[in-house]
Amino acid sequence: MKPSPILAITDRSLLLIVAVILLLSGHSAGGDSEVTKSPDRVFVEAVQKVLPAVVSVSAVASKEKTDDQDSRDAGLGAGTIIDPAGLILTSAHVVKDIGPIKVTLSDRRTFRAHIQGLDVESDLAVIKIHADGLPAAQWGDSSTLEVGQMVLTIGSPFGLSRTVTSGIVSAVGRTNVGIIDYEEFIQTDAPINPGSSGGPLLDIQGCVVGITTAMASRGGWYQGVGFAVPSNSARVIVEALISEGRVRRGALGLNIQDLDEALAKSFGRSSTEGALVAEVKQGGPAEKAGIKEGDIILQFDRAGFSGANQLKNLIARRKPGETALLKIYRQPETFDLNIELVERAAKSAPVSVETQAMEKPATLGLVLEAIGAYTARKMGLLPGQGLYVKKVDEKGLGTMIGIKAGDVILEINEKPARDIAEFKAAVSVAEKDKPVRFKIKRKESKIFAAYQPK
């Protein structure tokens, strides 16, 4: 017997549809247009709102791929345009130590990017391209997210740019994952595969509520659990990276840990709330304020917290030089202490923007040589036709636009390429914002490449 069409719907699809219908029914007071909107239109409109602001981020390839190599493995991750002037937010691990960075926009334009600021402890980075008037995504409020709420992700899994996936929020405030130093993740079952890192996590209004950073996997593939940095945390870090190129975090000069039932009882407490002071650093603010090993911190600035990791995040969000009020339990008393925070030592030095400055050498980073008559005949070219690309600087603009060693440049802006001096002159005098186009012979094929002077 043929299965019923209703039974053929997967549990996941049914969950998504029901959740959207329920959500839409909650907006009925806003007007009939929202109620009559089909569930798929809600997703489509959310994606259309932000998709133009999602970019692909990759390393500028310096080696030619072999025929049996998967061409999609060049993609490293995704990013979100957060400012029309060319600022893009992505994951730090996507762009750290990869050399020249290539950004591909939704309209297929490509740009060389440099790092504006990078913070490995939150796995966030801001990169910049020389462009303006770009579509920017809209921030959402991650504090409003609830478990079970529907979310979307956009990334470049396996180099497949601007791939959209959907799922639900499976947890919020997730810590102790062991991915980065400061964790307070949104956990989701929306598929996050290699190459998706740095892309946006969206609510169904199309607002960015998180930045995807990693997946939990034993085999390197999606297994139903992924993590995103909440937008409210990301915005604070982004502001610091843009203004200072780094994040300055507060520190108290102590190590803390969670309490279990046995530990709590050993210190005379029936509750596991708070964070146990396991170590006090000599000469640090905690020692100067009188905190001792074995103390239990119950509140930070009159606010409670779920455990040691959340307290660690609260301390880090405060600026060095500020004063915090701690409520301390020291068996059998409870008392308050004021303590001045110092700056936490960064895990790694800030990235120097100057080392990644955008270059525009007259040769585009190409080592060229004229082609002799014998070689020209052998390659099927006319005598004196073309410039042979002997070597390509992996940091040069030639690499950026896809020129490879072994190519033969046949034309520059429809004019024959015969002389190296003429080539340099043509590149040097190129007008701003007017593309320079090359016709290239690559093995048995001909292709075009172009770049736009800024």
C-alpha positions in Angstrom: 0.0 0.0 0.0 1.2 3.5 -0.9 2.2 5.6 2.1 -0.1 8.5 3.0 1.3 11.9 1.8 0.8 13.2 5.3 2.9 10.4 6.8 5.6 11.0 4.2 6.3 14.4 5.7 9.4 14.1 7.8 9.3 14.9 11.5 11.7 17.8 11.0 9.6 19.3 8.2 6.4 19.0 10.2 8.1 20.6 13.2 9.2 23.5 11.1 5.9 24.1 9.6 3.9 23.8 12.8 6.4 26.1 14.6 6.0 28.8 11.9 2.2 28.6 11.9 2.2 28.9 15.7 4.5 31.9 15.6 2.5 33.6 12.9 -0.7 33.1 14.9 0.9 35.1 17.7 1.0 38.1 15.4 -2.6 38.1 14.5 -3.3 41.3 16.3 -0.9 43.1 13.9 -3.1 42.6 10.8 -4.5 40.0 8.5 -1.4 40.2 6.1 0.8 38.4 8.6 -1.8 35.7 9.3 -2.4 34.9 5.6 1.3 34.8 4.8 2.4 31.2 4.0 5.0 29.6 6.2 7.6 29.3 3.4 7.2 33.1 2.6 8.3 33.9 6.1 11.5 32.0 5.5 12.0 33.4 2.0 11.6 37.0 3.2 13.9 36.5 6.2 16.6 35.1 3.9 16.1 37.8 1.2 16.5 40.5 3.8 20.0 39.4 4.7 21.4 37.3 1.9 22.9 40.3 0.0 25.0 41.0 3.1 26.5 37.6 3.4 29.9 37.0 1.8 32.2 34.1 1.2 35.7 34.4 2.8 38.6 32.3 1.6 42.4 32.3 1.3 43.8 33.5 -2.0 44.8 30.2 -3.6 48.5 30.1 -4.4 48.8 26.6 -6.0 47.0 25.2 -9.0 44.6 22.4 -8.2 45.1 19.0 -9.7 42.3 17.6 -11.9 41.2 15.1 -9.2 41.1 17.7 -6.4 37.7 18.9 -5.2 37.4 22.5 -6.3 35.1 23.3 -3.4 37.8 22.9 -0.7 39.1 26.4 -1.3 36.2 27.9 0.7 37.1 28.6 4.3 34.1 30.3 5.7 31.5 33.1 5.5 31.1 36.6 6.8 28.4 39.2 7.3 28.6 42.8 6.2 28.0 45.0 9.2 28.7 48.4 7.8 28.1 49.7 4.2 31.7 51.0 4.2 33.1 47.5 3.8 33.3 46.1 7.4 32.7 42.4 7.6 32.3 40.2 10.7 33.5 36.6 10.5 35.1 34.0 12.7 38.7 34.6 13.9 39.8 31.0 13.0 38.6 31.6 9.4 41.1 34.4 8.7 43.9 34.0 11.3 47.2 33.1 9.7 45.9 32.3 6.3 47.7 35.0 4.3 45.9 37.0 1.7 42.1 37.1 2.3 39.6 37.0 -0.6 36.0 38.1 -0.1 33.3 37.3 -2.6 30.1 39.4 -2.5 26.7 38.1 -3.4 26.9 39.9 -6.7 30.2 37.9 -7.4 32.5 40.9 -7.1 35.7 39.9 -5.3 37.9 42.0 -3.1 41.2 41.6 -1.2 40.5 42.1 2.6 42.7 43.0 5.5 42.1 42.3 9.2 40.7 45.3 11.1 40.8 43.5 14.4 40.9 39.9 15.6 40.0 38.3 18.9 40.8 34.6 19.2 39.3 34.3 22.7 35.8 35.0 21.3 36.6 33.6 17.8 35.5 36.8 16.2 37.3 39.0 13.6 36.4 42.2 11.7 37.9 42.4 8.2 37.6 45.3 5.8 37.4 45.6 2.0 37.7 48.9 0.0 34.1 49.3 -1.0 31.1 51.4 0.0 27.4 51.5 -0.4 27.2 47.8 0.5 24.1 46.1 1.9 24.5 45.6 5.7 22.7 43.1 7.9 20.5 44.2 10.8 21.4 43.1 14.3 18.9 41.3 16.4 18.6 40.9 20.2 20.0 37.5 21.3 18.8 37.9 24.8 15.2 37.3 23.6 16.0 33.9 22.1 14.3 30.9 23.7 14.8 27.2 23.4 12.6 25.8 20.7 12.7 29.1 18.7 13.3 28.7 14.9 16.5 30.0 13.4 18.3 30.1 10.1 21.9 30.0 9.2 23.7 31.2 6.0 27.2 30.0 5.3 29.6 28.4 2.7 29.7 24.7 3.6 32.4 23.0 1.5 32.7 26.2 -0.5 29.1 26.3 -1.5 28.5 30.0 -0.9 25.4 31.4 0.7 23.8 28.1 1.6 20.8 28.5 3.8 19.9 25.9 6.6 17.2 26.0 9.3 16.6 24.5 12.7 15.7 25.5 16.2 17.6 26.9 19.2 18.4 23.8 21.3 20.0 25.7 24.2 21.1 29.1 25.2 24.0 30.3 27.4 25.9 27.0 26.7 29.3 27.0 28.4 32.0 24.3 29.1 32.1 23.3 25.4 35.9 23.8 25.2 36.0 25.6 21.9 37.0 29.1 22.9 38.0 30.9 26.1 34.8 32.9 26.6 31.8 30.7 25.9 28.1 31.6 26.3 26.9 30.0 23.1 23.6 29.7 21.4 23.3 26.0 20.6 21.3 25.0 17.5 20.5 22.0 15.4 20.6 24.1 12.2 23.3 22.3 10.1 26.7 23.9 10.4 29.3 22.2 8.3 33.0 23.0 7.5 33.0 26.3 5.7 29.9 27.7 7.5 31.9 29.4 10.3 31.5 33.2 10.4 28.1 33.2 8.8 25.0 34.7 10.5 22.5 33.0 12.7 19.1 34.6 12.0 15.7 34.8 13.6 12.8 34.5 11.2 12.6 38.3 10.9 16.0 38.1 9.1 17.9 39.8 12.0 21.4 38.6 13.1 21.1 37.0 16.5 24.4 35.1 16.4 27.6 34.3 14.5 28.2 30.6 13.8 31.5 29.4 15.1 31.7 25.6 15.3 29.9 22.3 15.4 30.1 19.4 17.8 31.3 16.4 15.8 33.3 13.3 16.2 33.8 12.7 12.5 34.2 16.3 11.2 30.7 16.5 9.8 27.4 17.9 11.0 25.8 15.8 13.7 22.9 17.9 15.0 24.8 20.3 17.4 26.3 23.6 16.4 27.3 26.8 18.3 27.0 30.5 17.6 28.3 33.5 19.5 25.3 35.6 20.7 24.8 38.9 18.8 24.7 40.9 22.0 28.2 39.6 23.0 29.4 40.0 19.4 28.4 43.6 19.1 30.5 44.6 22.2 33.5 42.8 20.8 33.0 44.3 17.3 33.0 47.8 18.7 36.3 47.2 20.4 37.9 45.6 17.4 36.8 48.5 15.2 37.9 51.2 17.5 41.1 49.6 19.0 41.8 46.6 16.9 41.7 44.4 20.0 39.5 43.6 23.1 40.5 44.8 26.5 39.1 42.5 29.2 39.0 42.9 33.0 40.6 40.4 35.3 40.6 39.8 39.1 43.7 37.7 39.4 42.1 34.5 40.5 41.1 31.0 39.2 37.5 29.9 39.9 35.6 26.6 39.5 32.1 25.3 39.8 30.8 23.8 43.0 29.3 20.3 43.2 27.2 19.1 46.1 30.1 17.5 48.0 32.4 20.6 47.6 29.6 22.9 48.7 29.0 20.8 51.8 32.7 20.7 52.6 32.6 24.5 52.8 29.4 24.5 55.0 26.9 25.3 52.2 23.8 23.4 51.1 23.6 25.2 47.7 25.9 24.8 44.7 25.3 28.4 43.6 28.3 30.6 43.1 31.9 30.1 42.1 34.7 28.6 44.2 38.0 30.5 44.4 40.6 27.8 43.6 43.6 30.0 43.3 44.5 33.7 44.1 47.4 35.1 42.0 50.1 36.7 44.0 50.1 40.5 43.7 46.9 40.6 41.8 43.7 42.6 42.6 42.0 39.7 44.3 44.9 39.2 46.8 45.1 43.0 47.4 41.3 43.1 48.1 41.6 40.2 50.7 40.1 37.3 48.7 41.4 33.9 49.8 41.4 30.4 48.3 38.3 28.6 49.4 36.1 31.7 49.3 32.9 31.4 47.3 31.8 34.3 45.2 28.0 34.5 45.3 27.3 37.8 43.4 29.1 40.1 41.0 27.8 43.7 41.1 24.7 42.5 43.0 23.8 40.0 40.3 23.9 36.2 40.6 25.3 33.9 38.0 24.9 30.2 37.0 28.5 29.1 37.5 32.2 29.8 37.1 32.0 30.3 33.3 29.3 32.9 33.5 31.2 34.8 36.2 34.3 34.6 34.0 32.4 36.2 31.2 30.9 38.9 33.5 34.4 39.8 34.7 35.8 39.9 31.2 33.1 42.3 30.0 34.2 44.9 32.5 36.9 47.4 31.6 40.3 47.5 33.3 40.3 50.2 36.0 36.6 49.8 36.9 35.5 48.7 40.3 33.3 45.7 41.0 31.3 44.7 44.1 31.6 41.1 45.0 29.5 39.2 47.6 31.8 36.6 49.2 31.0 33.6 51.4 33.8 32.6 53.8 32.7 30.0 56.2 30.6 30.9 58.2 30.2 34.5 57.1 29.0 36.4 54.1 30.4 39.9 53.3 30.9 42.4 50.4 34.2 43.4 48.9 35.1 46.2 46.4 37.8 45.2 43.9 39.5 47.1 41.1 39.9 45.2 37.9 43.2 45.0 35.9 43.6 44.2 32.3 43.7 40.5 31.4 46.8 39.5 29.4 45.7 38.8 25.8 46.0 35.2 24.6 47.7 36.4 21.4 49.1 39.7 20.1 46.7 41.8 18.0 47.1 41.4 14.3 49.1 44.2 12.6 46.9 45.8 10.0 49.9 47.1 8.2 51.3 43.7 7.5 48.2 42.9 5.5 47.9 46.3 3.7 46.3 46.2 0.3 49.0 46.2 -2.4 48.9 47.4 -6.0 52.3 46.6 -7.6 52.7 47.6 -11.2 53.2 44.0 -12.2 50.3 42.7 -10.0 52.8 40.4 -8.4 53.5 38.6 -11.6 56.9 37.6 -13.0 56.5 37.8 -16.8 58.7 37.0 -19.8 58.2 37.6 -23.5 57.5 34.6 -25.6 60.0 33.8 -28.4 59.0 32.9 -31.9 59.8 29.1 -31.4 57.8 28.9 -28.2 55.0 30.9 -29.7 54.7 28.4 -32.6 54.8 25.5 -30.2 51.9 27.1 -28.1 49.9 27.9 -31.2 50.4 31.6 -30.9 51.4 34.2 -33.5 55.1 35.4 -33.3 55.5 37.9 -30.5 52.0 37.3 -29.1 51.5 37.0 -25.4 53.4 37.3 -22.1 54.2 34.1 -20.2 53.5 34.1 -16.5 56.6 32.5 -15.0 55.8 33.1 -11.4 53.0 34.4 -9.2 53.4 36.2 -5.9 50.8 34.6 -3.6 50.2 38.0 -2.0 49.9 39.9 -5.2 46.8 41.1 -7.0 47.4 38.7 -9.9 46.7 35.8 -7.5 43.7 37.6 -6.2 42.0 37.7 -9.6 43.0 34.2 -10.5 46.1 34.4 -12.7 48.3 31.4 -12.3 51.9 30.4 -13.2 51.9 28.9 -16.7 49.2 31.3 -18.0 49.8 33.4 -21.1 48.4 36.9 -21.1 47.2 37.6 -24.6 45.4 40.9 -24.2 45.1 43.9 -21.8 41.9 45.8 -22.3 41.5 44.3 -25.8 45.1 45.4 -26.8 47.7 42.7 -27.6 50.1 42.0 -24.7 53.6 41.8 -26.2 55.9 43.9 -24.1 56.5 43.8 -20.4 57.1 47.5 -20.1 53.8 48.2 -21.9 52.1 45.8 -19.5 53.5 47.6 -16.5 52.4 51.0 -17.9 48.9 49.8 -18.7 48.5 48.5 -15.1 50.0 51.6 -13.5 47.9 54.2 -15.4 44.6 52.3 -14.9 41.8 54.7 -14.0 40.2 54.4 -10.6 37.0 52.3 -10.6 37.6 51.3 -14.2 38.2 47.6 -14.6 41.3 46.3 -16.2 40.6 43.2 -18.2 42.9 40.4 -19.3 42.5 37.7 -21.9 44.4 34.7 -20.9 45.4 31.4 -22.5 45.5 28.6 -19.9 46.6 25.2 -21.4 44.1 24.6 -24.2 41.5 27.1 -23.1 41.0 30.8 -23.1 39.6 32.7 -20.1 39.2 36.3 -18.9 40.3 37.9 -15.6 39.8 41.5 -14.4 40.5 43.7 -11.5 39.1 47.1 -10.5 41.6 49.7 -9.2 40.5 51.5 -6.1 
